[in-house]
């Protein structure tokens, strides 16, 4: 390869890197903390069960794990598995005194765009969200073990 060809290849590679950085390809990954905040601002349609809309800011606790993430051209799509429960204003009650607990399991998709070096949520939607009211016994024996695997990735507890 001649010197001119090498120089042209280096110039082309440098140009591609610069364009990629400008379009956001060099942006940092979206943090779990940002995802948690963005989820907490959502009310998403439930695919199956009741209630028909889950309002995440009313969560008593919420855990999630990233199932898939795609980054390209200043955009990102995050698919997260979510487990959440709501005690309906009964947070201070003993678990034995609670009649039922609303639970949610499933997947959500979060679409982001890079603006000024920061990721901004454009849209959140349910991929498959199943809601169900269960007894405290079922919550402890069935729901919590399922939720714990997601809590290893990220655990949000209302304080």
N, C-alpha and C positions, 0 to 999 in steps of 0.2 A: 504494500500500500504506500502510495506516495505521500509526501508531507502535506500537500494540499488536500488530499482525500481524508487524511487523519484530522486535519484542522476542521474540515467541513463536518465530519462526524462528531467531533467534540462540540462544535458550535450548535449542531442540531440537537444533541443530547442536552446541552445547557439550556437551550430554548425550551425544550419539552419540560424540563424540571421547573423552569421559571413559570411557564404557563400553568403547570399543575399546581404550584404553590398559589398562584393568583386565583385559580378557580376553587381553592379550598381543599384540594386533595391533601395538602400538608397540615390541615387543621388537626388539633388534638382530638382524641376520641371523646365521646360523650360520657361523662362520669355517671356512676350509679346515683350519686347525690342529686344531680340535675334530673335524671330520669325519675327519681322518687318525687322530686318537687313537681315535675311536669305531670306525673300520674296523679298526684294529689290535687291538681286543679281540674280534674276531668270528671265528667258524668257520662258514662258510656252505656250504650244499649246492651242489655243482657241477651245472649243468644237463646238461653233456655232457663226456665225457672222464674222465680219471683224474689225480689222486685224486678220489674222490666228494665229499670235503669239503675245502675250502681253509681252512687256518688262517692268517689274515693276520699274526698276531704272529711267524710264522716267515719272513716275507718277507725276502729279501735287498734287494729294492727294490720300490717301489710308487709308481705315479703315478695320478692320477685327474683328471677334469674333470667339473664339474657339467653334466649334460645338461638337467635341469629342476628347478625348485624352486617349491613352492607353500606359501604362508604364509596361514593363516586361523584366527581364533578360538583363538589360543594353541597352535596345532599347526603343524607343518611336515612336508612330505614332500620329500625330496631324492633325485633319481635321479642317480647318478654312473656314468660310464664308468670302468672300472678296468683297469689293466694291472699285473701283478705277476709276479715271478719268484722262485724259491727254488733255491739252489745246494746244498741238503742238507748243510750243515756243511762245504762246500768253499769258503767265501768267501775263504780265504787262498790257495787254489790258483791257479795260472796258468790262464787260460781254456783254453789248449791242452791242459791235463791233465784237464779236467772231461769226463766221458763224456756226461752229459746234464743239462739244466736244466729244471725244472718251470716252466711258464708258465701264466698265467691272463689271459684277456681277457673282458670282458663288462660287464654293468650290475648294479648293486645299488640297492636302495631303502632309504632310512633314514627312519624315522618318529620325529619328535621332539614333545615337548610342552614348553611353557613353565612352569617352576616357579620362583617367586620371582625372576623376571627373568633366569633362566638356561635354556638349552635342554638338555633331558635326553633322551637316546636311549631310546625305548620299544621299538623293534623294528628289526632289520635283516634283510633277506632278499635272496636272489638273484633277479634278474629274468631274466638270461641270463648264466651264467658257463660258459666253456669252458676246460678245463684240458688241458694236453698237455705231455709231456716231449719236448724237442727237442735237437738237437745244438748245441754251441757255435757252429758256423758258421751254422746256421739262426737261432740266437738273435741273433747279430750282424747278419746280413743281412736277416732278416725281422721278428723280434719287436721289436728295438730301434727301428727306424724307425717302427713302429706306435706304440710306447710313447712316443716323443719328443713326439708331438703332445699327449698327455695330460700329459706332464711340464711342458709350458709352463704348464699351469694349476696343478698341485701335484706336487711331487716329494718323496717320503719315501725316504731311504736309511738303512739300518741302520748305526749307527756302531759 
